[in-house]
């Protein structure tokens, strides 16, 4: 590894041993990066050098920032972090807010200052935030004032979190007030290309979140692979979409990728299907990122909006049903660009251009990546045979101090937890998940985490959570609940339990279906047989 530019060495110290890393590939000429690299400076400062300073960059309600204006705001935020909040390079900074230009500026400010950005979903509760703060030993946070309640509630159990500053706040000590007196220049910290710049948390099948560590090099590699080879957007495009910047899908698609080519992006705090359609028309957006569930919902409303500016639609976050692809094309006339990525690999690694697209297929490995399908013994299987998807490329899984590294990386391959087969035309065809992760509405939901929340309710004796097929969402969270003696399993209790889960963990994780059982299927040794709950009852 290169000489680190970070004073706080926590992240590098807690990388997995090199022998547990996946094999990294840098075969493309554009993946040959300089040893010293700060991705925030590469994306923002270099943009000014390229003459993009006056171009529209990040847009939102009441905000229309050029590249120069975003850079100035990011520089001021970096100064506040260092001069007012005592940030030392390598410190972890939690970012909490809905998608907005200010959140984007915070991300760049953190990374320019040598901090490690830790994005968090706006819907996360104190319990979930506490786990993240404790695991990453987060010391600083920039938080939207409207979302401060849950973070405040978490602080009692987070002794490392000593510096919290709010934005979207008129108080004297809030971020906006501190920015007012800061110069608009800041020299980016001299980081190494393999210094950690972000930790993205993903739920694991045990319900305990895994922190995936990504380098400055990884950010630029993601910009160099899928976007130019598959998306093929231009500087005149305007990006828009629904995934939160806390998801690497959203961070790449709605911030990193457009800025890497001089394009503009619209960041919406709310991006439900009806809002997203109206925003595409209002902002004259041309590239849209959202999940299949949203495209299906939007298809019925396409005729009520002027979508003449829209030319590229990207689907990821969950498997794209062939019927949804057809429905969207019939409604909009646009062939979707499908893709599979993962938090562990940062972004999309298998995809298909509009010309390659085929219903039921995800695509082929993105230039810079390799992929194959393996059996349980790690041997490649013939075409048409279902097995475990294995991927390698310039990015890969490096968990923060987590024994599950050895499950995700085997023999140099990243094993994504997806079951695939390769069709006769060489395209990869999704079959199912190989673990207990539930993917619903574009969100990754760990069944055991929902179980843990349900078990906190006094009426629940035991429970099991699985993914159940659903025509609209692809998959939903379904809970099988055994009640304590004296409890009545009726519609009222279903609603009570659903509301309880929404208040305990992020609301999108709640079980949309609850079935009461007298007992749960178990092995002779007492292990829960979730597969039997997925089978239809006869």
C-alpha positions as CSV (number, residue, x, y, z in Angstrom):
1,X,0.0,0.0,0.0
2,X,1.0,3.6,-0.5
3,X,2.1,5.9,2.3
4,X,-1.0,7.0,3.9
5,X,-2.0,10.7,4.1
6,X,-4.3,10.1,7.0
7,X,-3.3,11.0,10.6
8,X,-5.9,8.8,12.2
9,X,-5.1,5.3,11.1
10,X,-8.2,3.5,12.4
11,X,-9.6,2.6,8.9
12,X,-6.3,1.3,7.5
13,X,-5.6,-0.6,10.8
14,X,-9.0,-2.3,10.5
15,X,-8.8,-3.4,6.9
16,X,-8.9,-7.2,6.5
17,X,-5.5,-8.9,6.0
18,X,-4.4,-8.5,2.4
19,X,-4.6,-12.3,1.8
20,X,-8.4,-12.0,2.5
21,X,-8.9,-9.3,-0.2
22,X,-10.3,-10.1,-3.6
23,X,-8.0,-10.0,-6.5
24,X,-8.1,-6.5,-7.9
25,X,-7.8,-5.9,-11.6
26,X,-6.5,-2.7,-13.2
27,X,-6.3,-3.8,-16.8
28,X,-7.9,-0.8,-18.5
29,X,-5.6,2.1,-19.2
30,X,-8.0,4.5,-17.5
31,X,-7.5,2.6,-14.2
32,X,-3.8,3.5,-13.9
33,X,-4.1,6.2,-11.2
34,X,-1.4,8.3,-9.6
35,X,-0.2,7.2,-6.2
36,X,-1.5,10.4,-4.6
37,X,-5.2,10.9,-5.2
38,X,-8.0,12.7,-3.4
39,X,-11.2,11.8,-5.3
40,X,-13.0,15.0,-4.1
41,X,-10.3,17.2,-5.6
42,X,-10.2,15.0,-8.7
43,X,-13.9,15.5,-9.2
44,X,-14.3,19.2,-8.2
45,X,-11.0,21.0,-8.4
46,X,-10.1,19.3,-11.7
47,X,-13.6,20.3,-13.0
48,X,-12.6,24.0,-12.7
49,X,-9.3,23.3,-14.4
50,X,-11.2,21.7,-17.3
51,X,-13.2,24.9,-17.7
52,X,-16.5,23.6,-16.2
53,X,-16.7,26.2,-13.4
54,X,-19.8,28.0,-14.8
55,X,-21.6,24.8,-15.8
56,X,-24.7,23.8,-13.9
57,X,-23.7,21.2,-11.4
58,X,-26.0,20.4,-8.4
59,X,-29.6,21.5,-8.4
60,X,-32.4,21.3,-5.9
61,X,-35.3,23.2,-4.5
62,X,-34.2,26.8,-4.4
63,X,-30.6,25.9,-5.2
64,X,-28.8,26.0,-8.6
65,X,-25.1,25.6,-8.0
66,X,-22.4,25.7,-10.6
67,X,-19.3,23.6,-10.3
68,X,-17.5,26.7,-8.9
69,X,-20.2,27.2,-6.3
70,X,-20.3,23.6,-5.2
71,X,-16.5,23.7,-4.9
72,X,-16.6,26.8,-2.8
73,X,-19.3,25.4,-0.5
74,X,-17.4,22.1,-0.1
75,X,-14.2,24.1,0.7
76,X,-16.0,26.1,3.4
77,X,-17.4,22.9,4.9
78,X,-13.9,21.4,5.0
79,X,-12.7,24.5,6.8
80,X,-15.5,24.2,9.4
81,X,-14.7,20.6,10.0
82,X,-11.0,21.2,10.5
83,X,-11.0,24.7,12.1
84,X,-14.1,24.6,14.2
85,X,-14.8,20.9,14.8
86,X,-11.2,19.7,15.2
87,X,-11.3,17.1,12.4
88,X,-8.1,15.1,12.0
89,X,-7.6,13.4,8.7
90,X,-8.8,9.8,8.9
91,X,-11.6,10.6,11.4
92,X,-15.0,9.2,10.4
93,X,-17.8,11.7,9.8
94,X,-21.4,10.6,9.8
95,X,-23.6,12.3,7.2
96,X,-27.4,12.4,7.9
97,X,-29.8,14.0,5.6
98,X,-32.1,13.5,2.6
99,X,-30.7,14.0,-0.8
100,X,-29.9,17.7,-1.3
101,X,-27.2,20.0,-2.7
102,X,-26.1,20.7,0.9
103,X,-25.6,17.0,1.6
104,X,-23.6,16.6,-1.5
105,X,-21.4,19.6,-0.5
106,X,-20.9,18.0,2.9
107,X,-19.7,14.7,1.3
108,X,-17.1,16.6,-0.7
109,X,-16.1,18.7,2.2
110,X,-15.5,15.7,4.4
111,X,-13.4,13.9,1.7
112,X,-11.4,17.0,0.7
113,X,-10.5,17.4,4.4
114,X,-9.2,13.8,4.6
115,X,-12.2,12.6,6.6
116,X,-14.0,9.3,5.9
117,X,-17.6,9.8,4.9
118,X,-20.2,7.5,6.5
119,X,-23.5,8.1,4.8
120,X,-26.7,7.0,6.7
121,X,-30.2,6.5,5.5
122,X,-32.6,9.3,6.6
123,X,-35.0,6.7,7.9
124,X,-32.6,5.0,10.3
125,X,-33.5,5.0,14.0
126,X,-31.3,5.6,17.0
127,X,-30.8,1.9,17.5
128,X,-29.3,1.5,14.0
129,X,-27.3,4.7,14.1
130,X,-25.8,3.6,17.4
131,X,-24.5,0.4,15.9
132,X,-22.9,2.3,13.0
133,X,-21.3,4.9,15.2
134,X,-19.9,2.3,17.5
135,X,-18.6,0.0,14.8
136,X,-16.8,2.8,12.8
137,X,-15.9,4.8,16.0
138,X,-17.3,7.9,14.4
139,X,-16.2,11.1,16.0
140,X,-18.0,13.8,13.9
141,X,-21.4,14.2,12.4
142,X,-23.1,16.7,10.0
143,X,-26.9,16.2,10.4
144,X,-29.9,17.9,8.9
145,X,-31.7,19.6,11.8
146,X,-35.0,17.9,10.7
147,X,-33.4,14.5,11.4
148,X,-31.5,15.3,14.5
149,X,-33.9,13.6,16.9
150,X,-32.8,10.0,16.3
151,X,-29.1,11.0,16.3
152,X,-29.5,12.9,19.6
153,X,-31.2,9.8,21.0
154,X,-28.3,7.7,20.0
155,X,-25.6,9.9,21.5
156,X,-25.9,8.5,25.0
157,X,-24.5,5.2,23.8
158,X,-22.0,6.8,21.4
159,X,-19.1,8.2,23.5
160,X,-16.8,8.6,20.5
161,X,-19.3,11.0,18.8
162,X,-18.2,14.3,20.3
163,X,-18.7,16.7,17.5
164,X,-22.2,17.2,15.9
165,X,-23.2,20.1,13.8
166,X,-26.6,20.6,12.2
167,X,-27.4,22.1,8.8
168,X,-30.7,23.5,7.5
169,X,-30.7,25.3,10.9
170,X,-30.7,29.1,11.6
171,X,-29.2,28.7,15.0
172,X,-25.9,30.6,15.7
173,X,-23.8,27.4,16.0
174,X,-25.3,25.7,13.0
175,X,-23.3,24.9,9.9
176,X,-24.7,27.7,7.8
177,X,-23.6,30.3,10.4
178,X,-20.2,28.8,10.6
179,X,-19.8,28.8,6.8
180,X,-20.5,32.5,6.5
181,X,-17.1,33.6,7.7
182,X,-15.0,31.0,5.9
183,X,-12.9,31.6,2.8
184,X,-13.9,29.6,-0.3
185,X,-10.5,27.9,-0.8
186,X,-9.2,24.7,0.8
187,X,-6.2,22.6,-0.2
188,X,-7.3,19.0,-0.3
189,X,-5.4,16.6,2.1
190,X,-2.7,14.7,0.3
191,X,-4.2,11.3,0.5
192,X,-2.9,8.1,-1.1
193,X,-5.0,6.4,-3.8
194,X,-5.6,3.5,-1.3
195,X,-6.5,5.6,1.7
196,X,-10.1,5.0,2.8
197,X,-12.5,7.8,1.9
198,X,-15.9,6.2,2.6
199,X,-17.4,3.5,4.7
200,X,-20.7,2.3,3.3
201,X,-22.8,0.2,5.7
202,X,-24.9,-2.7,4.4
203,X,-27.2,-5.0,6.3
204,X,-25.9,-8.6,6.5
205,X,-27.9,-11.7,6.8
206,X,-27.3,-11.8,10.6
207,X,-28.8,-8.3,10.8
208,X,-25.5,-6.8,12.0
209,X,-24.5,-4.1,9.5
210,X,-21.2,-4.6,7.7
211,X,-19.0,-1.6,6.9
212,X,-17.5,-1.7,3.5
213,X,-14.4,0.4,3.1
214,X,-13.6,2.1,-0.2
215,X,-10.5,3.9,-1.3
216,X,-10.2,7.2,-3.3
217,X,-9.1,4.9,-6.1
218,X,-12.3,2.9,-5.9
219,X,-14.4,6.1,-6.4
220,X,-12.5,7.0,-9.5
221,X,-12.5,3.4,-10.8
222,X,-16.3,3.3,-10.5
223,X,-16.5,6.5,-12.6
224,X,-14.2,5.0,-15.2
225,X,-15.9,1.6,-15.8
226,X,-19.7,1.4,-16.1
227,X,-20.6,5.1,-16.9
228,X,-18.5,5.6,-20.1
229,X,-18.9,2.0,-21.4
230,X,-22.6,1.3,-20.6
231,X,-24.4,4.5,-19.6
232,X,-22.6,6.7,-22.1
233,X,-24.1,9.9,-20.8
234,X,-22.7,13.3,-21.9
235,X,-21.9,16.6,-20.3
236,X,-25.2,18.0,-21.5
237,X,-27.2,15.4,-19.6
238,X,-29.1,16.1,-16.4
239,X,-29.3,13.3,-13.9
240,X,-32.2,12.6,-11.5
241,X,-33.5,9.7,-9.4
242,X,-34.6,8.2,-6.1
243,X,-31.7,6.3,-4.4
244,X,-30.4,8.1,-1.3
245,X,-26.8,9.3,-1.4
246,X,-26.2,7.0,1.6
247,X,-26.6,4.1,-0.9
248,X,-23.6,3.6,-3.2
249,X,-26.1,3.2,-6.0
250,X,-27.3,6.8,-5.3
251,X,-23.9,8.2,-4.5
252,X,-22.5,7.0,-7.8
253,X,-25.5,7.5,-10.1
254,X,-26.7,10.9,-8.7
255,X,-23.4,12.6,-7.7
256,X,-20.1,11.0,-8.7
257,X,-21.0,9.9,-12.2
258,X,-22.5,13.2,-13.5
259,X,-19.7,15.2,-11.9
260,X,-17.1,13.0,-13.6
261,X,-18.3,14.1,-17.0
262,X,-19.3,17.7,-16.4
263,X,-23.0,17.0,-16.3
264,X,-25.6,18.3,-13.8
265,X,-27.7,16.5,-11.3
266,X,-31.0,17.1,-9.5
267,X,-31.1,16.0,-5.9
268,X,-34.7,15.5,-4.6
269,X,-35.4,15.2,-0.9
270,X,-38.5,13.1,-1.8
271,X,-38.6,11.0,-4.9
272,X,-41.7,8.8,-4.8
273,X,-42.9,7.7,-8.3
274,X,-45.4,10.6,-8.6
275,X,-42.9,13.2,-7.4
276,X,-40.1,11.8,-9.6
277,X,-42.2,12.0,-12.8
278,X,-43.1,15.6,-12.1
279,X,-39.5,16.4,-11.3
280,X,-38.3,14.9,-14.5
281,X,-40.6,17.2,-16.4
282,X,-39.9,20.3,-14.3
283,X,-36.1,20.0,-14.4
284,X,-35.9,18.6,-18.0
285,X,-33.9,15.7,-16.7
286,X,-32.5,13.2,-19.2
287,X,-31.0,10.3,-17.2
288,X,-33.0,8.7,-14.4
289,X,-31.9,6.2,-11.7
290,X,-34.4,4.3,-9.7
291,X,-35.5,0.8,-8.8
292,X,-37.8,-1.5,-10.8
293,X,-40.7,-1.0,-8.4
294,X,-40.7,2.7,-9.1
295,X,-40.6,2.2,-12.9
296,X,-43.6,-0.1,-12.6
297,X,-45.5,2.5,-10.6
298,X,-44.5,5.3,-12.9
299,X,-45.5,3.5,-16.1
300,X,-49.2,4.1,-15.4
301,X,-48.6,7.9,-15.1
302,X,-46.3,8.5,-17.9
303,X,-48.9,10.1,-20.1
304,X,-49.7,12.9,-17.6
305,X,-46.2,14.4,-17.7
306,X,-43.9,15.8,-20.4
307,X,-41.0,13.4,-20.4
308,X,-39.6,14.5,-23.8
309,X,-36.2,15.3,-22.2
310,X,-35.8,11.8,-20.8
311,X,-33.5,9.5,-22.8
312,X,-31.8,7.0,-20.4
313,X,-33.4,5.0,-17.6
314,X,-31.2,3.0,-15.3
315,X,-32.6,0.2,-13.1
316,X,-30.7,-1.3,-10.3
317,X,-31.1,-2.0,-6.6
318,X,-33.1,-5.2,-7.2
319,X,-33.7,-7.7,-10.0
320,X,-35.6,-6.2,-12.9
321,X,-38.5,-8.4,-13.9
322,X,-38.9,-8.8,-17.7
323,X,-42.5,-7.7,-17.4
324,X,-41.5,-4.5,-15.8
325,X,-38.9,-3.8,-18.6
326,X,-41.6,-4.4,-21.2
327,X,-44.2,-2.3,-19.3
328,X,-41.8,0.7,-19.0
329,X,-40.8,0.5,-22.7
330,X,-44.4,0.4,-23.8
331,X,-45.3,3.4,-21.7
332,X,-42.2,5.6,-22.2
333,X,-40.6,4.2,-25.4
334,X,-37.3,3.9,-23.5
335,X,-35.3,0.6,-23.2
336,X,-34.0,0.4,-19.6
337,X,-30.4,-0.1,-18.8
338,X,-30.3,-2.8,-16.1
339,X,-27.4,-3.6,-13.8
340,X,-26.3,-5.4,-10.7
341,X,-23.9,-3.8,-8.2
342,X,-23.3,-4.2,-4.5
343,X,-22.2,-2.0,-1.7
344,X,-19.1,-4.3,-1.4
345,X,-18.0,-3.5,-5.0
346,X,-19.3,0.1,-4.8
347,X,-21.4,0.1,-8.0
348,X,-22.6,-1.8,-11.1
349,X,-20.4,-4.6,-12.4
350,X,-22.7,-6.5,-14.7
351,X,-25.0,-4.5,-17.1
352,X,-26.3,-4.1,-20.6
353,X,-26.6,-1.2,-22.9
354,X,-29.9,-0.4,-24.5
355,X,-28.8,-2.3,-27.6
356,X,-27.8,-5.4,-25.7
357,X,-30.8,-5.4,-23.4
358,X,-32.9,-8.6,-23.2
359,X,-35.8,-9.3,-20.9
360,X,-34.8,-11.6,-18.1
361,X,-31.1,-10.9,-18.4
362,X,-29.0,-8.5,-16.4
363,X,-26.2,-8.2,-19.0
364,X,-22.5,-9.0,-19.3
365,X,-19.5,-8.0,-17.1
366,X,-18.8,-4.3,-17.3
367,X,-15.4,-3.5,-18.9
368,X,-12.8,-3.6,-16.1
369,X,-14.7,-6.5,-14.4
370,X,-14.8,-10.3,-14.8
371,X,-17.6,-12.5,-13.7
372,X,-18.5,-16.2,-13.7
373,X,-20.9,-18.7,-12.0
374,X,-19.5,-21.1,-9.5
375,X,-20.7,-24.2,-7.8
376,X,-20.5,-24.9,-4.0
377,X,-16.9,-26.2,-4.5
378,X,-15.8,-23.0,-6.3
379,X,-15.7,-24.6,-9.8
380,X,-17.1,-22.8,-12.8
381,X,-20.3,-24.3,-14.1
382,X,-21.4,-24.6,-17.7
383,X,-23.8,-22.2,-19.3
384,X,-27.4,-22.7,-18.3
385,X,-26.5,-24.1,-14.9
386,X,-27.5,-22.1,-11.8
387,X,-24.7,-21.3,-9.3
388,X,-23.2,-18.5,-7.3
389,X,-22.2,-15.2,-9.0
390,X,-18.5,-14.4,-8.6
391,X,-17.0,-11.1,-9.6
392,X,-13.6,-9.4,-9.6
393,X,-12.4,-6.0,-10.9
394,X,-10.8,-2.8,-9.8
395,X,-13.1,-2.6,-6.7
396,X,-13.9,-5.3,-4.2
397,X,-15.0,-6.2,-0.7
398,X,-13.0,-5.0,2.3
399,X,-15.1,-5.2,5.4
400,X,-14.4,-3.1,8.5
401,X,-13.1,-5.6,11.1
402,X,-15.6,-8.3,10.2
403,X,-15.2,-12.0,10.2
404,X,-17.7,-12.2,7.3
405,X,-14.9,-11.1,5.0
406,X,-14.1,-14.7,4.4
407,X,-17.7,-15.5,3.4
408,X,-17.8,-12.8,0.7
409,X,-14.4,-13.3,-0.7
410,X,-13.2,-16.7,-1.8
411,X,-10.2,-17.5,-3.9
412,X,-9.9,-13.9,-5.1
413,X,-13.6,-13.7,-6.1
414,X,-16.3,-11.5,-4.6
415,X,-19.3,-13.8,-4.0
416,X,-22.3,-11.5,-4.1
417,X,-24.9,-13.7,-2.6
418,X,-26.8,-13.9,-5.9
419,X,-27.7,-17.0,-7.8
420,X,-27.2,-16.6,-11.5
421,X,-26.9,-18.6,-14.7
422,X,-25.4,-17.6,-18.1
423,X,-27.7,-17.8,-21.1
424,X,-26.8,-19.0,-24.5
425,X,-26.0,-15.4,-25.6
426,X,-23.5,-15.0,-22.8
427,X,-25.7,-12.7,-20.7
428,X,-26.1,-13.3,-17.0
429,X,-29.6,-14.2,-15.8
430,X,-30.6,-13.5,-12.2
431,X,-32.4,-16.4,-10.4
432,X,-32.6,-15.6,-6.7
433,X,-30.6,-14.6,-3.6
434,X,-28.4,-17.2,-2.0
435,X,-28.7,-15.8,1.5
436,X,-31.4,-14.5,3.8
437,X,-31.3,-10.9,2.4
438,X,-34.7,-9.6,1.3
439,X,-34.6,-7.1,-1.5
440,X,-37.8,-5.1,-1.6
441,X,-38.5,-1.8,-3.4
442,X,-34.8,-1.3,-4.0
443,X,-33.9,-1.7,-0.3
444,X,-31.7,-4.5,1.2
445,X,-33.5,-5.8,4.3
446,X,-32.0,-8.4,6.6
447,X,-34.6,-10.8,7.9
448,X,-32.9,-11.4,11.2
449,X,-32.9,-7.6,11.9
450,X,-36.7,-7.5,11.5
451,X,-37.0,-10.6,13.7
452,X,-35.0,-8.8,16.4
453,X,-37.4,-5.8,16.3
454,X,-40.5,-8.0,16.4
455,X,-39.1,-9.9,19.4
456,X,-39.0,-6.7,21.4
457,X,-42.8,-6.6,21.4
458,X,-44.3,-8.1,24.5
459,X,-46.9,-10.1,22.5
460,X,-44.3,-12.0,20.4
461,X,-42.9,-15.3,21.7
462,X,-40.9,-16.1,18.6
463,X,-40.8,-15.2,14.9
464,X,-39.1,-15.7,11.6
465,X,-38.9,-13.3,8.7
466,X,-38.4,-14.3,5.0
467,X,-38.9,-12.7,1.6
468,X,-42.2,-13.4,-0.1
469,X,-43.0,-12.9,-3.8
470,X,-45.0,-9.9,-4.6
471,X,-46.3,-8.8,-8.1
472,X,-45.8,-5.1,-7.4
473,X,-42.6,-5.0,-5.4
474,X,-40.9,-8.2,-6.6
475,X,-40.5,-9.2,-3.0
476,X,-41.9,-8.2,0.4
477,X,-40.9,-8.8,4.0
478,X,-43.2,-11.5,5.5
479,X,-43.1,-12.4,9.2
480,X,-44.3,-15.6,10.8
481,X,-45.1,-14.9,14.4
482,X,-45.8,-17.2,17.3
483,X,-47.7,-15.3,20.0
484,X,-47.4,-15.5,23.8
485,X,-50.2,-17.2,25.7
486,X,-53.3,-15.1,25.9
487,X,-52.6,-13.0,22.8
488,X,-55.0,-13.0,19.9
489,X,-53.6,-12.9,16.4
490,X,-56.0,-10.6,14.5
491,X,-55.8,-7.7,12.1
492,X,-55.5,-5.3,14.9
493,X,-52.4,-7.0,16.2
494,X,-51.0,-7.2,12.7
495,X,-51.2,-3.4,12.5
496,X,-49.8,-3.0,16.0
497,X,-46.8,-5.1,15.2
498,X,-46.2,-3.3,11.9
499,X,-46.3,0.1,13.6
500,X,-44.0,-1.2,16.3
501,X,-41.4,-2.3,13.8
502,X,-41.6,1.0,12.0
503,X,-40.8,2.8,15.3
504,X,-37.9,0.4,16.2
505,X,-36.0,0.2,13.0
506,X,-36.2,2.0,9.6
507,X,-39.8,2.0,8.5
508,X,-39.1,0.5,5.1
509,X,-38.1,-2.7,6.8
510,X,-41.5,-3.4,8.4
511,X,-43.2,-6.7,7.5
512,X,-45.9,-6.0,4.9
513,X,-47.4,-9.4,5.6
514,X,-47.7,-11.2,9.0
515,X,-48.9,-14.7,9.4
516,X,-49.6,-16.1,12.9
517,X,-48.4,-19.7,13.5
518,X,-48.6,-22.0,16.5
519,X,-45.0,-23.1,16.0
520,X,-42.1,-22.5,13.6
521,X,-40.4,-25.3,11.6
522,X,-37.1,-26.3,13.2
523,X,-34.5,-29.0,12.8
524,X,-34.0,-31.6,15.5
525,X,-31.2,-29.4,16.9
526,X,-33.5,-26.4,17.0
527,X,-32.3,-24.5,14.0
528,X,-35.0,-22.5,12.2
529,X,-35.9,-23.8,8.7
530,X,-36.6,-20.6,6.9
531,X,-36.8,-22.4,3.6
532,X,-39.9,-24.2,4.7
533,X,-41.6,-20.9,5.4
534,X,-40.9,-19.8,1.8
535,X,-42.7,-22.9,0.5
536,X,-46.4,-22.5,-0.3
537,X,-48.7,-24.3,2.2
538,X,-50.9,-27.1,1.0
